[in-house]
Amino acid sequence: MKSIIKFLTLVVCTAVIFAACKKADTLPFYDTGNAPVLSANVTSVSPSPADSNNTVLSLTWTDPKYATDSSTVRYIVQIDSAGQNFNNPYTKEITAALGTSFIAKDLNAVLVGFGFNFGVTYGVDIRIISSYANNNDQKVSNTVTLQATPYVVPPKVRIPAARTLFLVGAATAGGWGNPVPTPAQQFTMIDTVTYEGTFYLAGGGQYLMLPVNGSWDEKYAVDDNTVAGISDGGEFGYYSNTNNTIYNDNFPAPSANGMYKIRVDFQNGKFTVTPDKVFSLLRVAGDYQGWTPATAPALASPNADGVYEGYVNVPSGGSYEFKLTSQADWNGTNYGDAGGGSISGTASANLVFPSGAGYYKINANTNTNTWSATATTWGVVGSLTGWGSSPDIPLTYDAGSGSYTSAPVVITGNENFKFRANSDWPINLGDNGSNGSLEQDGADMPITAGTYTFTLYLNNAGYYTYKVIRN
């Protein structure tokens, strides 16, 4: 029995040895391919928006003749700005086919992606990289250079026909008055589909954009101003008397008063609101307005440095007492009268408007804990009045709009003007930079012959502006 077992074991071992020594089949050998030769059907591409869905470029290349099934060969189309050596190309992957094509809108997107300007012709390089399916044996074709001109894709939102855009609304310096102050509330056109400007916005207010100053027939708005984050930017659209199905909500301003850069992109139907300078506020809450900080006018510190200024209209009646508070309630620092032109966050005594009813310029400094209040009346002065040799042109306060306005004024030649308080020079406002904002002791404003109405806006603490309307 043992002899039989030994014999069987010997047979099995011998079979295993012979099996292990059997020669393997020859592995397949894949020969190297040839670099494909690329051709294009055109040497220049300059489509128009009407061509968006039409084929404008066809590419073909020769077979690299890899030693494998041609249906598995991989091709990479690369497109780059001419002379860039394909350092950051657009790529398109293709399998099996010996050609591809581009419709105008797809090629245009590639060109715009390179940062090319609309309507300007640029050189672009194109090549093909072929390989086996696993990327082995890559072969690079010749480079074909084309001249290509991107076109402006029809914008998502209708652009202003007159190429102008204006801001209006309770959040703006000029309120809902239309026409609006210019240039203070006029955008700058960056290009045909992009507008931008830096504007004063009152926190929590609302606004619209108008393509025509003085008209309500057309406007730009948002679809829903309750969407989270919409005050910082989002989608917007066009609204008119004949196109009013959506986009009928006002833009909501950010929560804080200040200067904001607004960029409007009609191409993509997007807008952005970026803070440029956020103001610090002190609210002037008192008997004249029901001791309610949330609805009180404010003093502003544009640089948030503790130096505040603002204008307050005080109607007749009551005690004329008030305090300055740092919040829209009484839970912040509440500044009272510390005597001798001083304020204190612990003083219980109220401050008092010194002349009773009136329109006051109020200054406060929380660094030195000082304050002042000057009652003002306003007028227009300049070469048109002999710089004070004749009475200033009077301005009348309108409590509804919070602005001062003149009667129509006839001007017979080229003149200059400024605004000043109390027919004197300690408080006078001019426009440095001709940007629509007014500054103490600012530059004279020019005006030509005609009949005009002057309007002065002082109700936006930290930012003052004006408009001059030709009648």
Phi, psi and omega in degrees: 000316179299324180295322180295317181296317179298320181295316180296322179297319180296320180297315182296314181299319180297320180295319180295318181297316180295324179294319181292332183270002182290135183291133180286158176294153180290129179289149180291148178245124180258116182285158179289149180270185178249147178298128179292152177254121186266141175224150175239149183280348180221162176252348177213149181227121180218069184283170174243169179305329180294341180270004191311321183257012179260148177288126181240349180213127175238133179244138174226155178212159182282160180287125179286351175056054171288154181275062179201174178298126184297339181288350180256356182290138184253137178232138175241118174273129178240133177232133179212163174300139186303137177082005182266002177058029177056040180288329180216066189276158163284139181232148177220125184263137181224141177242134172078313186292152178252033178181165176203168180218164180230133170276163190301316185291329178287317178294321179299321179297324177297314183295315179296326177297336176280355182087014180291144178278146179297138175077005179250135183272133181230154171274139176229141178259142180226138175211168179238138172243119179257160178191168167295168183301332181267015179077002178288154176055055178289134178237132183257130181282178169294162178260130176254129179252128179243158169259123186229142182234113178287150179243160179283118176290137177311124185294155180293324180245138180303127182277156179298126183296324182272002181059040175226154180210136186227156180252136178216150175143170182299333180282348185265166182297325182270003180063208182273006177297134183222115020286159184264162175296132175234144008273006187302327184239031176246133177285157170262132178280115179282313171209187188297340183239007184225130177232151183208151175192159175248123189228155169284132174230131176276126184304133177084353179278184179228164182203168174228169173243135182242133176282338180233119179291128180097356182239141175258004186294328180229149177201166173243136186211182176252162181282322183211107184277008175263356179297133182302131176082001185292339178292340179266351179140167180159208181272148174220171181207179184262141178223136174215178180296339180249356180225080191229034182279327180221184178054058180236015176259143177293151172291133174272134178283159172302167187285338185253142174296145176163190178259131184228140174270122179248124178244130185241119184248098181288333181301316183251001179068037183234151172226153176227147178234116185240127180296133175257319178204113180266129184276149167265143187236150165236124182271140183260084184263129183201187182299327184294342181227020173087019178053044183241099183303325185297331182249010183279147170296164188232159164260149183236147171244093184303330180262006181050043184246014178088000178254115188243151177206150176181170180242140183226130174268124183244113179284168180291148175108155177086193186271345184062025179264153180199170170225163175256126182234143187276353180228170180278025174206194181259018184268358179263211175273126183246112185270126176245186185277117176260006177086149175062035180078017180250154174237160179211143177284355178243359182287134180274337183288142178279153169282159183225134172293120193293335184245020182073225180294149178158180178250110192254139165266122183243131174242141176217143179229110182277358173276317180260355181055051177236161178206163174206155177220126182237121176290137184229148160236155191233152177206175177255134181225157178161199178296334179290345175241012183072025180052040174108351177290336171248161180302147173299150174288118187288147173246140182252134182281135176243109184296331181296316181263349182069028184231165174254135182224146177264164165287165177304135183241128178268125179242129190263352181203193176282122186226175173232155180210165172215171171254141175213158182260142170059028178052038182213173189261350179303326177240103178219147186233130174229179187245096175285129178086358179052040182253005177094347177267147184254141180230150174303131181060027181288178186289152175296150177254132180279153177208146181256176183298143179152184177249126189228157169242128181260137175229134182241129180248113178242005188273003177251095187306129179089354180209119181240143181212183185202166168217150179233114184252126176281126183278000000 
